[in-house]
Amino acid sequence: ETINRVLKTFWCGTGNWHQHSLILGILNLSDWKASEGYKRKFFTLPKFTKPLREFQKLSSTGKDTIIAAPTGRGKTLASLNWWKSTNRKHLTYILPTVTTVEAMYETLKKEFGDNAGLIHGNLSYYLYANMAISEEYYAKKFWMKHFEMPITVATLDQLLLAGLNWGRWEPKIVNIASGAVVFDELHFSQPFTFGITLEIIKKLKKFGTPICVMSATLPRYMLKELKKVLDNPTIVTDEEGLQEKRIEIKGICPGFLVPKIVEKFDKGEKILICCNTVNYAQELYSKLKELIPKEELILYHGRFSTEDRIKLLNKITDYNPGVVVATQVVEISLNIDYDVLFTELAPIDSLIQRFGRVNRFAKKTGEVYLFPFRRNSRSVYDKHIVFQTLKNLKSNRMPSQKELLEIAERVFKQSQKAIQKSIENGISKAEYIESVNAKIFSMEISERFQNDLLREGLRSITVIPEEYRDYEMSIMELLGKQIRVPLNKSLIREITRDIERGKGILYAKIKYDPELGYMGVADESEII
């Protein structure tokens, strides 16, 4: 009854999300800045010194824009040219994963220095690992968390949570909405998450926020839905890039896989191996370890601890080892280029992304070896879509980028009803949360359950191996030991809370190896 009275008095009977976020967000930012004596750094984008490709020039629209271009063709430069044309002083650059955000941040920081910032779920540890704990550390973290930097690179999750009223969301929305927003690699989102994203885009468009969406493989269903929520978007296509034939596809039997990898390595070629599951990646890495020098071989997947993941990614990007065994984590927005790709068969959209890691800059014909889809991979991908993918690729062993996109449309045509249902479920979830919060009240949810809120399917949770419970470690050091692992009944029985620290830290009796990553729940016989 009290809430209803407040709403009727101040908001004409219903919560006005836009009015509320503007008023409270501006008040918060003004108060914080006045207290600190903060002065925001305004800057102008530097002039582009190298020649722009035609699609990069056409991206300077000053309005909502959708850019379609293959990997390695310069979408990032196109997005900066687009931002410049909007005359907005602030840019929020959205990417799907923590890894891609950190990689893009490091790239933009070289160009823009302290004007660039980032925000993702592991921000505290990332800054701790890269700078000393000081007043500057705390100030930097505070302003980055509120999207205050002139250029902020953020995970999609951070934008969606702000749009769904999580935490201190109002100042974040003010900073995001007052600038321009770029969505890069949006195709990587599940249809369910895409549905939530559409609702947040609608909210931003009511502020008049200009939006740019970029992708190498934007599905037709996404394009159709985006046209509904964007303001008459301009479609910019890299026609030259789409005609490129970068790869030649070959098949290989599992029994010849390891010998062929070793043969290519001995010839001095850089090799990327992509598996559909962590278990198979670990198994293949263990076999190759006996045949390839340790310093030339790396295993990389999503079930390493935070600190080990950062070390491995730095080694891949800086040292460029001869052989990388990985999972889907290498599919998006990593500036890596290999001579040969060995990949497990997967849906065509995933394969297109993997193909983009080979011959990235179209300097020669890259070799791609497809090996069979394993039974355990059925928990990750729909086998019918995978088999349709194989059927289409068999008839075209040297496809252009355009032909790959046409194959993707044919393969996913039969799944349109299920995809549309998932999108509608995401939209319904966003609408339900809005109604529960009366549009203007903050949503409280533990960080460990945010992933479940924004996605459908397998559940996961962040834990620390039990062995570190008795170590004398700071909170930051413990955060570095965190691992995101699949949630199942056997794991739930092994989870305990850190009562003494009171920071919501969870421990679990799991097997973990810095070289191989998470290896499952510890057997009772191994627990001393």
N, C-alpha and C positions, 0 to 999 in steps of 0.2 A: 504493500500500500504506500509506503514511504517513497519507494522508487517511482511508482506511478505518479505521485504528486510532483516529485522533482522533474520528471519528464514532461508533465503537462505544463509546469511553470516555466521551464527554461527551453524546452525543445518542442513545443506545440504538440505534445502527446506521443511523439516517437523520438527515439534517439537519433540525432543527426550526426553521423559518423564524420562527415567532412568538416562540419562546423566545429565539432568537439576537438578533432585532431589539430585543426589550425589554431584554435584559441589556446588550448593547453600546451600544444607543441611549441608555439612561439613564446608563451610565458616561460616554459621550462628552459628553452634555449637562451632567452634573454637573461633569466635569473642566473644560470650557470656562467654565462659569458661575463656578466657584470661582476660576479663574485671573483672570477679568476683574472679579469682584465684581458680576456681573450680577444684576439683580433684575427678574423678569418683572412687567409691569404687568397686574394684573387689573382688570377693569372690568365694569360691568353695563350691559346694553343700556338706552338711554333709553326712556321711555314714548312710545308713538306718539301724536302730538298730533292728526293728522288722522284722520277717520273711516276705518275699514277696510271694504273691500268684503266681501261674504259669503264668497267663496272665501279671502280673506286671513285672515279669522277662523277658518275651518275648517282652515286650515293648521297651527294650533297643536295638533298631535297628540302631540308628545313621542316619536314613534316613526318608523320608516321611512315615507316619504310620497312619492307621485308627484303633482305638480301640473301640470295641463293648463290653460293660459290663453293667449289671443291676445296678440300684442305690444302694448305700451302699456297693459296692464291692471294692472301693478304686481306682477309675479312676484317682483321683488327684495324688495319689502316683505313679501310673503308668506313668502319664505325666511327673512328675519330674524325674523319672528314664529314660524316653525317652530323656528329655532335657539333662540330664547328658551325655548320649551317643552321642549327637551331637557335644560336645565340644564347643558349643557357650556360650559366657559370658553373654548373655542377653536373657531374656524370656519375650515374650508378651503373656499373657493369656487372651483369648477372651471369654466373656460370653454374653448372650442375653439381660440382664436387669440390671438396676441400683442396684436393691436389691441383685441380685446374685453376682455382682461385689463387693459390700461392704462386703457381707458375706465371699467371698473368700479372699478378702484383709485382713480381720481381722484374718482369719485362717492362712494365709501365714505370716502375720506380727508377730504372736507368734513364728514362727520358724525362720524367717529371719530378724526380726527387721526393722531397717531403710533402709535395702536393698530392701524392698517391697514398691511399690507405686500403685496408682490407678488413673483412669481417666474416668469420665463420665460427662454427661451434668450438674449435680448438684455438681461438685467438690468443687466450692468455698464455698457453704453452708456446705457441709460435713466436710471440714477441719475447718471451722468456728465453727461448733458444737462440734468439738473434740479437738481443741487446741486454745490457745489465739492468737489474732491478733498481729503479731510482724514481724520483718524482716525474721525470720525463716519461718513464715506462708507464706509470699509472695514468698520466695525462693523455698520452698517446692512445692507450687502450680505451679510455673513457670516450674520447672524441671519435675514434674509429667505430666503436660499438654503436654510435648514434648517427653514422653515415655523414659525418661533418666534413670530411676531407673533400677537396675539390673533385678528386677522382676516387671513388670507392669501388673496389672489386669485392663482390659478395656472392655467397652461395644463394641459390634459389630459395632454399629453406629459410634463410634470414629475411628475405623479402616477404615470403608468404606468411611467416609467423608475425611479422610486423603488421601486415595487412589483416591478420586475424586477431589483432589486439593482444598479442602476447607480450608480457612484461611492460616496460616503459616504451610503448610503441608510438605515442603521439609525436615526440620530436624527431623520431626516425622518419615518420611519414612526411613531416614538413620538409625535411632535407631531401628526401627522395622525390617527392612531388614537385618541388620547386626547380628541379633540374631536368635532365634528360635521362632516359633509361634504355640500356641495351641488353637484350636477352640473347646470349650466345649459346649455341648448342642446345636449344630448347627441345629439339627432337628427342633428346636423351631422357626426357621426363616420361614416366608412366602416363597413360591416358587419364588415370584418376588424379594424379598430381597436376596434369595439364588442365583438368577441369577446375581445380582450385585456383590455378594461375590465371585462368580466364576471368574469374570473379575479381581477383585483385587488380588485374589490368583495367577492368570496368571502373573500379574505384579511382584509379590513377587518372583515367581519361576524363573523369568529371572535374578533376583539377586542371585539365588541359595539358597534362604532361606528355611531351612528345616521346614516342616509343619506336625503337628499332629492333627487329627480330632477325637474327642471322643463323644460317644453318647450311651444312653441306648436304644434308639429306632430310629436308623438311617434308614430312608426309602430306599428301593432299588433304587428309582430314584435318590436320592442324592448320593448314593454309585457309581452308574453308571457315573454320571456327574463328581464326584470328581476324579475318576480314569482317566478321560480325561485330567485334569489340573495338577494333581500331578505327581511326577516322580516315576512311577512304585511302588506305595505305598505297604507296607507290611500290611496285614490285621491281626490284633490280636483280638481273640475272647475269652471271658471268658466262656469257655464251661461249667465249673462247675457251675457258677452262672446262666447260662441260663437254667439249668435243675431244678433249685429250684422251688418248689411250695410254694409260700409265703402266698397266700390269698385264702379265700373261699368267693364266690360271692353269695349274696342273693338279692332278690327283696323286696321292701317295698312300700306300698301305702302311698300317701301324708297324709292321715288322721291319720296314725299311726307313722308318722315321729317324731314329737316332743315328744310324750310319750316314744318312744323307745330310743331317745337320752337321755332323763332324766333318764330312767331305767339304761342305760349303765353308765352314770355319777355316779349314786348312788352306783354302784358296784365298783367305784374307777378306772374305765378305762379311758384312755386318748382318746379324741374324736376329729377328724377333719371332718368338714362339708364343702363340696366344691360345690358352686353354679355356674351356667353359667353366671349370670348377677349380677351386683351390687345391683340392686333394690330388687331381691329376697333374696340376702344375708342379706340386711338390714331388710327386712320383717321377715325373719326367726330369726335373732338375736333379734329383738324386742319381738318376742313371747317367746324365751328362757330366756330373761332377767327377766321375771316374775317368772321363775322356778329354775334358777341356780344362785348361789351367784355371785355378780358382779366381785369379784376378781378372779373367776375361768372361766370367759367368755370374749372372745375378738372377735371383728369384724375386719377383715383385707382384704383390697382390694386396687385397684390401683387409687382410687379417693379420697385419703386423701392428705392433705397438706404435703409438704416435711418434716417439723418438726414433725408432728403427725405420719407420716409413720415411721420415724426413731424410735420414742418412742415405737410404737406398735410392730415393729419388734424386738426391744431389749427385750420387755416384753415377746414375744413369745419364743425367743431363750434362754433368761436367766431365766425367771420365770417358763416357761413351764406350762401354765394354763390348766385346765381340759378340756375345750371345746374351739375350735377355729372355727369360722364361716368365710369362706373365698371364694374367687373366684379363677380364674386360676393362680393368682400370686403365689400360693404355689406349682405350678407344678414342678418348676425347681430349682435345685442346692441349696436348703435350707436343712441344716443338721438337720431335724426335724423328729421325729419318733412317731407314734401314735398306739394305740391298735385297734381302730375301725375307719373306714372311712364311712361316709354317703356322697354319691356324686350323683348329678344330672347326668342323662345319657348324654353322650357327645361322640364325635368321638373317636375311639379306641386309637389313638396316645395320646390324652389328658388323657384318662382314665389310660393308662399305666403309665403315669407320676404321676397321682394322687395315683394309687395303690402303687407307690414307696415311698409314705409317711407313709405307714402302714407296720409294721413288717419289717422295713428297713434293719435290719441286720439278717433276717431269723432265729430268735430265737424261733419263734412259728408260728402258723397259724393266720394271721391277718383276721379280719372280714371286709367285704365290703358290704354295703347296697346301692343298686342302686334305686333311686327314679325317677319318670317319667320326660321326657324331656318336659319342659313347652313351651307354644306357643311363649312367648317373647324371648326364647332362639334361635328362628329361625333367628334372626338378627345377631347372633354370629356364629352359626354352620349350615351346610347343613343338613336338616332333613333326607334326603335319606341316607347319610353316617351314621348318628346316628342310624337309624332303622336297617341298615345292621350290625352295631356294636352289637346291641342288639340281633339280630338273631344269630350271631356267638357265643356270650357269653352264650346264653341259653343252648347250647349243651355242654358247658365245664365250670362247676362252680368252678373248682380248677385248673386253667391253670398254666403251668410253664411259665417262662419268654420267653422261646423259642416259646411256643405255642401262647403266646400273640402277638409276632412279626409276626408269620405266619397269625394270624387273621388280623393284620393290613395290610399285603400285599394283602390279599383277598378283604378286604373292599375298599382299595384305587385303586384297579386294574381298576375299571370302571371310575376313575377320571383322568387317566393318561394324556389324551389329554389336559384337562383344566390345569393340573399342568404344563405340558411341555410348554404350551402357556404362562403361567405366568412367567416361567423361562426365556423364550425368550424375554418377555417384559422387564424383569429386565436387561438382557444383552444389549438390545437395548437402554435402558435408560443410562446405563454406557457409551456405545459407543457414544451416542449423546452428553452427557456432555463433554466427551473427545474431540470431534470434535469442540464444541463451545469454549472450552478453548484452542484450538490449541495445546492440550496435555500438555502445560507447564505453562499456566497462571492460576492464582488462581481463584476459584469460590467464589463469594460472595452471601451468602444466610442467611437470618435471622435465628437465632437458633430456633425460634418457628415454622419454616416451615421445619426443617430438617426431622422430622418424615414423612411428606408428600412426601418428595423426595425419601425416602428409602422404602416406603411401599405402598401397594394398599389397598383400602377399606375405612373404616370409618376415617374421619378426626377429629383431636383433637387440642386443643390449651391450653397453660398455662396461667392462670389468677390468680388474687388475689381478694378475696371478697371485694366489694365496701366499706364495713364498716371500712376497715383499711386505707382508703385514708387519713383521717384526723388524724391518730395516729402519734405521734412523734416517728418514727422508722428509724433505719439505713437501708441502702440497704440490708445488710445481713439479718437483721430481717425480712424484706419484702420478701426476697427470701424464707425464711422458711415458709411463708404463701401461696406460690404458689401451685396451684392445676392444674393438667392436666385433662381437661374435654372434652366431645364430642362437636364438633362444629356443630351448627345448626342455623337456621334462628332466632329463638327466642333468642339465646345467642348472636348472632352478634349484635342485636339491643341494647344489654345491655353493650357492651364493650366500655370502654373509655381509653385513653392513659394518662400516667402521664407526662404532659408537663414539669412541674417544675423540676423533677428529671432528665429528659432527658436520662433515662437508658432503654427505651423501655419497661417499666413496664406497663402491662395492668390490669385494674380493670374491674370487671363485677358484676352486681347485681344478685348474686346467693345465694342460701340457702346452708349453710354449718354448720355441727355440728361436733365437735372434736371426738364425740363418734361414729357417723354414717357415717361421711364423706360428700361428695358432694350429694346434694339432689335435684338438678335441678335449673332452673332459678327462681328468686323470683317473686311471683305474684305481679301485680301492686298494689293490695290492701294492700300488706305488706310493700311497699316502702313508707317511711315517708318523 
